[in-house]
C-alpha cells in the first residue's frame, strides 16, 4: 500500500469572527399586485394575496402562508423559486387523508415545523389546526371539528371546537402543541402523543392579564394572538387587544409582563419596554440568541423588537415608517413603508428576519448585524485539510482548530464539501471530517476494499477515534451502511441523508447511464440485479449490534423516495427495537440535503460518539 500525505492550508479561521453590517431590507417574493401565480418560477415575479405567517424551514427554504389564496408556499433559498406546498388555491376545508396539493384550506394563518419534520398550520376560518404528515405525505386535522365554538377539553383534539385560532407553537421537545384560540380568549394545549386537548391558560374573559399570574385556566388573557418559542422550555405571547408581550415559563408556571403599557400606540424612538405602547401585535419570533423579540406590530405597519441586550429592555423599530405604504424595497428598513404585516420569522442560523408584509402582497427580508453571521457562512475550505492517497484513491481529512477529547471524526462517504452544515458544525466542536473517493462504486466490492484500506490509515496514522460516525448522503448511503453492516464494532453510528438503500429504487429507471455503471460496479446484469442484496437485507445486524442510526430525508423526494429507502430502514428499526432517530422534512425533495440548522444531527453525533 502506497500512501502520500501532505498538509496545506485553505484560508484561515479569521472568518469565524463576528461580521458587522448595517441592516438592509429587500423583497424576496411578490410583485406587489394581489393574485395567485408564478409557481416554479422566480419568487419575485410571483403574485400572492396577503402573506401572513412566515418561517425558515428545516431545509433552509422560506415557507409562508399565502392566506387569501388559501395555500402554503415556499421559496427556495438557493434558486429563489416559488412553489405551492399545500392547498389547491380554492377556499374550503377538505382533503384530510389525501396528498397536500389536493387539500382545500381556509385562510392558513401561521405555520410551524415539528422537530420530526411534519408541517403544522392553523386555519382561522375552518377553526382547525392541521398538519402535513411528512412520512405519508398526507394532510390530517390535529385539532378542531371545522365548526366554530368552544368544547372538547379532556377529549381528542380533532373532536374539540375552536374559535378563529390564529397562532400555534410546538414545544422544543415536540411533545405538545399550543394554540392561540383567540375568540375563546384561551391558549389550548394538545398532547401530540395522545391527541388530547385541554385549556392551558385563559378563562375566556377579555380582561387584563396580571403580571406574575399563573399559567392556568383561571387566568384572563386579553386577545392571545401570537406565540413563539423562547429559550429552554419557555414561550413569548403577544396579546393583540392587550397590546402587551408576556414571557411564559411552564416550569415556574408564571406569566411575566415584558413589554407594552396596555395602551394602543406607536413611537419611533426607543423606550423602556414596559413604558412602550404597541399597536395590535399579530406575530412574534426571536433572534437566534434570544436577545431580541421581534413583533409584527400590525396596526403601526412596523416590525418592532424588544431588545434585551441592555440592562433595561427597550422597544425599538426594526423596519417600517409607522405609516401604511409600500417601500422603497431597499436599502434602509426604517424608510421602507409596509402595510398591515402579520408575520415575522427569523433564520435560526444567520439571524435574518423575514416579514409577511400582508397588504403589499410581498415577503421581505431584513438582513442585520448578528453575532453568529460570520460563523454561519463558513465552509470546509475554511479549515486546514490533509490531502493524501490510499492505494491510488484521493483522500482528505479536514482538521479542527483544536481536537476534541478522544479525537472523534465523521466519515463523509461521498460528495465532499456538499451541504456541509453538519460537517462544519462538528469541525467547530473539535471533530475531524474524513473522506476517500469511491465515486461510481455504489457501495460495491471495490468500495468496501477501499474503505477497509482507508480506515486503519486514518485511525493509526492520524490517531483518530476507533469508531467514527458514518455519513451517507444520497448514493453515499450505500457504502456508509454496507461497511457498517460488515464492521458494526468499528462505527459509533450512521447518519443517512436522503440516502439510497436500494439500487432497484435508485438508479434503476432513473438514469440509464448511472444504472449501467451500478450494475458494472456490482458485477450484475439486468436479470441478476433482481436478487441483489443491499443495506435493507442487513438491518438486523445493525439492530443486534446496537448501532444508532440518524435519518434526514425529504418527505416529497421523488428521486430517492423515502418510502422505498430510509423509510423502510426506519420502520424496521422501530418494529425491532433498534436505536433510530429520524427527521423527515415535510414537502421537501431530494435537495437541499442536510438541515439548515444542524444541531439535531450534531447533538446526536456527539451523543453516540460519547463526546
DOSE-89752 format. One record per residue (C-alpha): x, y, z. Coordinates in steps of 0.02 Angstrom, whole numbers, plus 50000, padded with zeros to 5 digits. Layout:
<patis>
XYZ...
</patis>
This chain:
<patis>
500005000050000500735016749945500255032050048500665050350014500225063350144500495082150140499735097050227499055112750151498015127150214496415133150134496105150150211496125154150394494965154350540494805173250535493085171450457492445164050620492405181350694490785191050701490355201050547489565218050574488475225650441487105238550431485335232050420484535232450249482855227050182482405218350019480935209649940481135190749916479425186749844477945195549766477665208749633476575219449745475005215149648473745203249727473455186749639473995168649633475315164649504477145160849474477365143249541479015135249485479665152149430480575166649511479765171549676479995189949636478875187649483477505178449577475875185449638475195181849810473745188249914474075193350094475565183150155475425180450342476465168250444478245165150382479595153250442481275146250388481035127650359482215113650411482995113450236483285132250241481895136850121480675150650169478905144250198477405155850216475515156350221474795164150063473245167250165471945174250046472465161449915472185147850045473855139350013475555137050095477015141049981478915140349992480375149949919481955140149882483445148049966484655142849828483675146949670482395159649732480975149749653479225148349725478065133549735476485128249824476715115349962474925113350024473245118249952472305119349789472045138149792470175135549824469435140549990468715126350093469035113050221469335096250141470685083950090471115075150253471905058350215472505063950044474025072449967474405090650009474075098049837472305090849838471785098450005470705114050019471235126150156470265140350237471415155150274473015147350342473735159950464475325152750537476485137850514477725128050619478825112950589478835098950716480575092650766480165076550671479905086650511477995086950499477225103650448475835110950556474725125750516473205134450588471675139050483470655153450552469035151150456468945132250470469365133850656470655119950645472485115350662473075103450526474705095450478475625087650332476235070650390477925070250305478155051450305476475047550224476355064250130474535066450182473535080250266472715077450436471715087850560472525088750731471275099850821469565106850780467985099950700467805113450568466405121650669466635137250774466395135950961467175130651124467125112551178468095096451194469305099151337469835082351405469495073351241470285071251070470845087450989470035082650824468335082450911468565099151001467875115750943468975131150921468515149150878469585157850747471285151350805472715162250743474395155750805475245139450854476895134150930477655117050963478655113151119480505111151091480425092551129478955090351011477795083151143476405096051136475615109751033474945126551096473545135551003473045153751020471165150951021470895169451009469005171451004468895159951153470225170651242471195154951283472765145251242472355127051210473615112951228473645096851126474665082051185475415075851021475615058251085473845055351147472985068751041472045075151194471645093751211471435104951363471385123351407473155127951459472885146151501471435158451490469715159051571468755165251420468625183151480469465197551387470155205351546471885212351587473205198951615474055201651784475955201851791476575186351881474945176851857474965157951848474795148451686473045142451722471285140851652470825153751785471975167451717471225180251596472045183551428471625199151328471745193451148473055179451146473615182350966475375175550937476585163251017478395158650986479695147751071480875156251194482455149551274482335132451355480565127251394479825144751383478725154651264478305172551219476495177951200475865193651111474155200051160473275208851018471925218451114473025219151268474465227051168475715218151280477005204151275477205191151412478535178151448477775161251489478795149251595477925132351615479225126351739478885140951856477055141251799477065160151780476705174051654477905188751666477485205551587478885210451468478285224751360476815236351324475835247751438474205240451378473755256351283473735255851095475015267151011476645269250918478275278650945479775278550831481035281850969481725268051080480885267451250480925255951401479895240651356478665242251500478375260551456478085257451271476465256951176476115243251050474835243050910473975226450885475455214250880475005199150775476635189750751478135186050862479835177450845481565178350924483345181150869484405165150874485255170951034483595176251114484205194051142482835201651032480985197651022480255203450855478445208950839477375211150685476585227050755475195226150629474235242050656475795253050658476395244350499478095240850577479215227250645479715231650821480895222550938481035220451124482915222551142483555212651291485385217051266485285231851383485065231251571483375239151543482465231051395481965243351259480685243051119481455248350953480825249850775481705237450660480785240750496479405252050434478995270450443477445269750552476375274150401475495262250284476345260550116477465250150003479325252950002480525258149942481095240049940482905244049984484035247550071483535256250234482255246150335481715261850428481255270450265480285255750193478425257750221477395241950246475545238050257474725228250399476075215050410475555199250504477065187750508478875187950564480075173350555481925172650597483285162450512483955151750656485725151950585486115169550523484775179650611483965186950454482175192350481480785187750358479165197650355477445193150289477045210850229475225206650204474375220850111475855224449997475745206049948477615203549975478815193650082480265204550136481925201050220482905211750341484745207050343485535213650500487015212650614487055196450712488465189350815488405172250730488265178150549490115175450511490095157750579488525153950479489465156850316490945145150340491295130350226492525115850231493785126550136493945137350292494785122850385496535116050361496495099650267497645084750237497595077750061498355060650026498115044649931497735026949986498005013749852497855026949718496235034549783496075052849831495795055550017495525070750129495395074450313494835091650372495595097050537494755106250679495635121050758495795110750917495355092250926494015086851047494385073851179494525056551102494835064150928493105059950856492785060150669491395058950543491695048950384490925057750234490655043250115490255053449959490125071549897491505080349992491015098050039489205097149979487875103550100489175104250239488155111350384488395095850494490225093850448490685111950483489705112050646490645096550704492315103950649491955118950759491665106850902493345098250877492895084050760493855078650605492995075550438493715061550329493415055850151494035043250022493425044149843492345029249796491425037649651490415026149538490645011249654488875011549730489465002749887490074987749787491564976349822492884988949765492145002449878492184990650026494004986249991494445004749981493575008050146494494993450226496155001050170495695018850220495075015150396496745009750476497665024250395496505037050474496455028350642498305024150658499235037350559498115051950610497725044850781495835046850765494505037650864494215019250826492345021650798491835035550678490095041550634489735036350454488925049750345487975044050190487235057250076486145050949932487085036649846488365038049986487105029150095487565012850010489415012150062489065020350230487795007250280488574992150196490284994950277489414997150445488504980650423490184972450386491024981250533489724985450665491044985750802492004999450710490625012650696489845023950827488305027450721487665030550545486975047250483485965044650323485355059650222484125056850078485075040550065484965026549938484615009750019484045000149866484805001049692483144994849621482365011149683483835021749625484685022049500483635009349406482315018049299483075035049344484645035749235485145022849105486995027749110487085027749300486155011149310487395003149191488835009449299487975002449453487744985349375489574985249324490164990149499489174975749574489564963149435487714961549394486604961349241484764965549224484244948049275485394945449424485034963049489483344956749548484214946049681485414959849737485684960749925485954977850000485804987750163483974983250189484474965050198485724968050337484734978850457484584965350589486484965450607486434983950649484984981750770485834967150858487454976850874486544992150942487185003750804486215020250815485535027550653485045045550615483975048750461483635065250373482545064350218481315074050113479525068250126479215072749943480845065849873480425058449703482245054749659482635043349807480895040449880480925039650069479595025850071480725014449965482365018250054482695025250227480835024250267480985005350262482515006050373481615017350498480115005850505481194990250530482174998450671480595004250760479754987350745481294977850804481914988950945483324997450851484085014150900483335026050770483115044850758482295052350604481845069450534480785068750377480565086150305478765089150251478615094650071480495093550040481285084649892482975076449867483845093449879484375102749978485205089450086485515090750272484715102950394484895121750385485045121750574486095106050603486045104750792484895089350798486175079250698487675086950785486965083350958486525065650905488295062750837489115068950996487975057951100488305041851003490175045450997490225048251184490775066451173
</patis>
